[in-house]
Amino acid sequence: MKKVKGKTETKKDSGIVPQKSTSNADENLKRLVCSGILKEFVRDNSGAWDHQGWLDLCDKISKEGYAPIDFDQVGLALENERTDYSNKLII
């Protein structure tokens, strides 16, 4: 960045707009969801698990090459899988 008459010129001011890139964590989350690991976890645990089960899943995810990953987002994806699992039981 450079100073222009008392203000700092940003990349946007100079006409250079940074491209939005997908982080490794975002890519890894997509890969994880597509892998079926979360769906399998929900099915194997009949839609219910304890904290240790969650920690074991997080460990498995890391060991299988999905790190870095945002585990908050993994939790949300896992809840979506649980909802799908529960809905299939009702039908």
N, CA, C and O of each residue as an XYZ file, in Angstrom:
364
protein
N       0.847     -1.177      0.000
C       0.000      0.000      0.000
C       0.890      1.237      0.000
O       1.990      1.236      0.553
N       0.390      2.284     -0.630
C       1.164      3.510     -0.633
C       0.284      4.668     -0.201
O      -0.942      4.618     -0.303
N       0.945      5.714      0.286
C       0.238      6.903      0.732
C      -0.085      7.789     -0.453
O       0.776      8.042     -1.296
N      -1.327      8.264     -0.523
C      -1.747      9.192     -1.570
C      -2.464     10.341     -0.895
O      -3.590     10.190     -0.421
N      -1.803     11.502     -0.852
C      -2.368     12.697     -0.241
C      -3.033     12.408      1.104
O      -4.204     12.729      1.305
N      -2.281     11.802      2.022
C      -2.767     11.612      3.378
C      -3.619     10.377      3.595
O      -4.037     10.115      4.723
N      -3.888      9.610      2.550
C      -4.640      8.390      2.759
C      -3.855      7.215      2.190
O      -2.990      7.382      1.330
N      -4.160      6.079      2.665
C      -3.478      4.885      2.197
C      -4.250      4.290      1.038
O      -5.447      4.020      1.145
N      -3.554      4.087     -0.071
C      -4.182      3.496     -1.244
C      -4.258      1.983     -1.034
O      -3.263      1.342     -0.693
N      -5.411      1.442     -1.235
C      -5.577     -0.003     -1.110
C      -5.483     -0.631     -2.489
O      -5.483      0.067     -3.503
N      -5.402     -1.944     -2.518
C      -5.377     -2.649     -3.797
C      -6.625     -2.310     -4.605
O      -6.558     -2.172     -5.826
N      -7.767     -2.176     -3.923
C      -9.004     -1.852     -4.625
C      -8.916     -0.456     -5.245
O      -9.362     -0.245     -6.373
N      -8.335      0.503     -4.498
C      -8.185      1.859     -5.022
C      -7.311      1.877     -6.266
O      -7.513      2.701     -7.159
N      -6.351      0.982     -6.328
C      -5.423      0.971     -7.456
C      -5.955      0.179     -8.640
O      -5.267      0.033     -9.650
N      -7.174     -0.334     -8.523
C      -7.748     -1.093     -9.611
C      -7.446     -2.580     -9.530
O      -7.939     -3.356    -10.349
N      -6.640     -2.988     -8.551
C      -6.329     -4.401     -8.366
C      -7.283     -4.946     -7.322
O      -7.187     -4.603     -6.143
N      -8.190     -5.782     -7.749
C      -9.160     -6.369     -6.841
C      -8.737     -7.806     -6.578
O      -8.666     -8.612     -7.505
N      -8.453     -8.135     -5.304
C      -8.018     -9.495     -5.028
C      -9.128    -10.494     -5.352
O     -10.300    -10.251     -5.067
N      -8.741    -11.615     -5.951
C      -9.711    -12.653     -6.248
C     -10.087    -13.360     -4.963
O      -9.258    -13.564     -4.076
N     -11.344    -13.726     -4.883
C     -11.792    -14.480     -3.733
C     -11.290    -15.906     -3.905
O     -11.620    -16.580     -4.881
N     -10.501    -16.348     -2.960
C      -9.997    -17.711     -3.053
C     -10.640    -18.556     -1.963
O     -10.970    -18.070     -0.881
N     -10.804    -19.802     -2.274
C     -11.357    -20.727     -1.304
C     -10.199    -21.259     -0.487
O      -9.201    -21.716     -1.045
N     -10.321    -21.206      0.816
C      -9.244    -21.661      1.682
C      -9.171    -23.179      1.679
O     -10.109    -23.868      1.278
N      -8.040    -23.675      2.131
C      -7.868    -25.118      2.258
C      -8.932    -25.702      3.184
O      -9.446    -26.791      2.927
N      -9.262    -24.993      4.251
C     -10.268    -25.483      5.187
C     -11.621    -25.634      4.500
O     -12.334    -26.609      4.740
N     -11.976    -24.678      3.650
C     -13.245    -24.753      2.916
C     -13.238    -25.932      1.947
O     -14.213    -26.677      1.846
N     -12.125    -26.087      1.238
C     -12.004    -27.208      0.298
C     -12.066    -28.538      1.031
O     -12.714    -29.478      0.571
N     -11.395    -28.613      2.166
C     -11.395    -29.858      2.937
C     -12.780    -30.189      3.472
O     -13.156    -31.359      3.543
N     -13.536    -29.173      3.847
C     -14.904    -29.402      4.309
C     -15.746    -29.979      3.170
O     -16.502    -30.930      3.367
N     -15.610    -29.402      1.993
C     -16.360    -29.913      0.836
C     -15.982    -31.365      0.551
O     -16.848    -32.205      0.305
N     -14.680    -31.651      0.588
C     -14.216    -33.017      0.340
C     -14.771    -33.977      1.394
O     -15.180    -35.092      1.073
N     -14.780    -33.532      2.656
C     -15.275    -34.367      3.743
C     -16.751    -34.687      3.557
O     -17.154    -35.843      3.686
N     -17.552    -33.688      3.258
C     -18.989    -33.893      3.073
C     -19.239    -34.877      1.931
O     -20.101    -35.750      2.032
N     -18.479    -34.728      0.845
C     -18.642    -35.625     -0.308
C     -18.145    -37.038     -0.035
O     -18.550    -37.978     -0.719
N     -17.281    -37.200      0.945
C     -16.669    -38.502      1.221
C     -17.646    -39.523      1.800
O     -17.449    -40.729      1.654
N     -18.692    -39.038      2.453
C     -19.630    -39.947      3.104
C     -19.258    -40.285      4.535
O     -19.987    -41.026      5.196
N     -18.145    -39.764      5.032
C     -17.702    -40.057      6.403
C     -18.737    -39.591      7.416
O     -19.031    -40.304      8.375
N     -19.294    -38.395      7.210
C     -20.269    -37.874      8.173
C     -21.562    -38.689      8.130
O     -22.133    -39.016      9.170
N     -22.014    -39.011      6.932
C     -23.229    -39.821      6.772
C     -23.039    -41.187      7.441
O     -23.934    -41.679      8.129
N     -21.878    -41.786      7.236
C     -21.553    -43.086      7.840
C     -21.529    -42.993      9.366
O     -22.032    -43.879     10.058
N     -20.942    -41.914      9.883
C     -20.873    -41.706     11.335
C     -22.279    -41.621     11.927
O     -22.567    -42.251     12.944
N     -23.148    -40.843     11.290
C     -24.524    -40.700     11.785
C     -25.240    -42.048     11.750
O     -25.890    -42.435     12.721
N     -25.121    -42.753     10.640
C     -25.771    -44.056     10.494
C     -25.231    -45.059     11.531
O     -26.007    -45.751     12.189
N     -23.910    -45.129     11.669
C     -23.300    -46.079     12.601
C     -23.677    -45.800     14.051
O     -23.670    -46.703     14.887
N     -24.008    -44.538     14.342
C     -24.377    -44.153     15.712
C     -25.881    -43.952     15.865
O     -26.341    -43.410     16.870
N     -26.636    -44.388     14.876
C     -28.108    -44.281     14.902
C     -28.588    -42.866     15.212
O     -29.607    -42.675     15.877
N     -27.843    -41.880     14.720
C     -28.247    -40.487     14.874
C     -28.008    -39.892     16.253
O     -28.488    -38.796     16.542
N     -27.267    -40.603     17.116
C     -26.999    -40.091     18.471
C     -25.583    -40.459     18.880
O     -25.141    -41.585     18.652
N     -24.877    -39.523     19.478
C     -23.510    -39.779     19.938
C     -23.198    -38.876     21.106
O     -23.860    -37.863     21.331
N     -22.173    -39.264     21.845
C     -21.745    -38.463     22.994
C     -20.514    -37.641     22.606
O     -20.051    -37.688     21.466
N     -20.006    -36.904     23.560
C     -18.870    -36.022     23.288
C     -17.638    -36.822     22.847
O     -16.896    -36.392     21.963
N     -17.431    -37.967     23.458
C     -16.282    -38.791     23.074
C     -16.412    -39.255     21.620
O     -15.421    -39.324     20.893
N     -17.623    -39.567     21.211
C     -17.854    -39.938     19.818
C     -17.486    -38.813     18.876
O     -16.876    -39.039     17.831
N     -17.861    -37.590     19.251
C     -17.513    -36.402     18.462
C     -16.002    -36.240     18.390
O     -15.453    -36.001     17.315
N     -15.323    -36.369     19.534
C     -13.869    -36.226     19.552
C     -13.197    -37.296     18.690
O     -12.228    -37.014     17.985
N     -13.713    -38.514     18.751
C     -13.171    -39.601     17.926
C     -13.352    -39.288     16.434
O     -12.455    -39.532     15.627
N     -14.512    -38.749     16.084
C     -14.750    -38.367     14.692
C     -13.778    -37.270     14.268
O     -13.212    -37.340     13.177
N     -13.578    -36.268     15.105
C     -12.639    -35.188     14.789
C     -11.233    -35.738     14.577
O     -10.525    -35.309     13.667
N     -10.832    -36.683     15.413
C      -9.516    -37.307     15.283
C      -9.422    -38.061     13.952
O      -8.416    -37.958     13.251
N     -10.447    -38.800     13.612
C     -10.475    -39.548     12.352
C     -10.367    -38.600     11.166
O      -9.618    -38.861     10.224
N     -11.110    -37.506     11.211
C     -11.101    -36.525     10.127
C      -9.684    -35.972      9.926
O      -9.211    -35.856      8.796
N      -9.024    -35.638     11.017
C      -7.661    -35.101     10.934
C      -6.691    -36.142     10.392
O      -5.866    -35.837      9.531
N      -6.789    -37.368     10.893
C      -5.873    -38.429     10.480
C      -6.065    -38.841      9.029
O      -5.128    -39.326      8.395
N      -7.270    -38.654      8.496
C      -7.537    -39.052      7.116
C      -7.240    -37.946      6.107
O      -7.598    -38.060      4.934
N      -6.588    -36.879      6.560
C      -6.090    -35.876      5.632
C      -7.019    -34.721      5.325
O      -6.857    -34.063      4.298
N      -7.994    -34.455      6.192
C      -8.918    -33.355      5.947
C      -8.532    -32.086      6.707
O      -9.288    -31.115      6.699
N      -7.383    -32.076      7.356
C      -6.914    -30.892      8.063
C      -6.112    -30.031      7.096
O      -5.423    -30.583      6.238
N      -6.169    -28.724      7.191
C      -6.946    -27.960      8.167
C      -8.430    -27.965      7.807
O      -8.809    -28.042      6.638
N      -9.250    -27.881      8.840
C     -10.691    -27.852      8.650
C     -11.316    -27.110      9.820
O     -10.784    -27.135     10.930
N     -12.420    -26.462      9.584
C     -13.144    -25.734     10.625
C     -14.139    -26.706     11.262
O     -15.158    -27.047     10.661
N     -13.835    -27.145     12.474
C     -14.685    -28.152     13.124
C     -16.063    -27.604     13.498
O     -17.000    -28.381     13.684
N     -16.200    -26.292     13.611
C     -17.544    -25.721     13.804
C     -18.395    -26.009     12.569
O     -19.568    -26.366     12.683
N     -17.802    -25.852     11.403
C     -18.516    -26.136     10.155
C     -18.766    -27.635      9.989
O     -19.795    -28.042      9.451
N     -17.822    -28.450     10.451
C     -18.026    -29.902     10.427
C     -19.233    -30.250     11.287
O     -20.058    -31.079     10.903
N     -19.334    -29.613     12.455
C     -20.473    -29.852     13.344
C     -21.799    -29.498     12.690
O     -22.785    -30.220     12.842
N     -21.822    -28.393     11.965
C     -23.048    -27.998     11.259
C     -23.394    -29.003     10.166
O     -24.556    -29.376     10.000
N     -22.379    -29.440      9.422
C     -22.611    -30.437      8.368
C     -23.088    -31.753      8.980
O     -23.946    -32.433      8.417
N     -22.529    -32.105     10.127
C     -22.934    -33.329     10.811
C     -24.393    -33.236     11.268
O     -25.135    -34.214     11.167
N     -24.797    -32.098     11.756
C     -26.197    -31.904     12.161
C     -27.132    -32.003     10.959
O     -28.239    -32.530     11.071
N     -26.687    -31.497      9.812
C     -27.488    -31.642      8.592
C     -27.649    -33.113      8.223
O     -28.731    -33.544      7.825
N     -26.577    -33.874      8.357
C     -26.651    -35.311      8.077
C     -27.594    -36.006      9.057
O     -28.339    -36.910      8.679
N     -27.555    -35.571     10.332
C     -28.441    -36.165     11.327
C     -29.903    -35.864     10.995
O     -30.769    -36.726     11.146
N     -30.166    -34.658     10.551
C     -31.533    -34.295     10.162
C     -31.993    -35.149      8.999
O     -33.116    -35.655      9.005
N     -31.134    -35.317      7.997
C     -31.491    -36.183      6.856
C     -31.756    -37.612      7.323
O     -32.711    -38.247      6.877
N     -30.924    -38.109      8.205
C     -31.078    -39.469      8.734
C     -32.414    -39.604      9.462
O     -33.152    -40.564      9.244
N     -32.716    -38.646     10.319
C     -33.971    -38.672     11.087
C     -35.194    -38.597     10.176
O     -36.191    -39.284     10.397
N     -35.102    -37.753      9.150
C     -36.225    -37.624      8.210
C     -36.482    -38.921      7.448
O     -37.632    -39.244      7.151
N     -35.439    -39.658      7.133
C     -35.595    -40.927      6.436
C     -36.230    -41.989      7.333
O     -36.902    -42.898      6.848
N     -36.011    -41.867      8.659
C     -36.631    -42.815      9.584
C     -38.138    -42.602      9.679
O     -38.889    -43.548      9.914
N     -38.572    -41.372      9.497
C     -39.983    -41.021      9.612
C     -40.761    -41.533      8.405
O     -41.921    -41.926      8.531
N     -40.138    -41.529      7.258
C     -40.833    -41.910      6.009
C     -41.087    -43.384      5.955
O     -41.658    -43.877      4.982
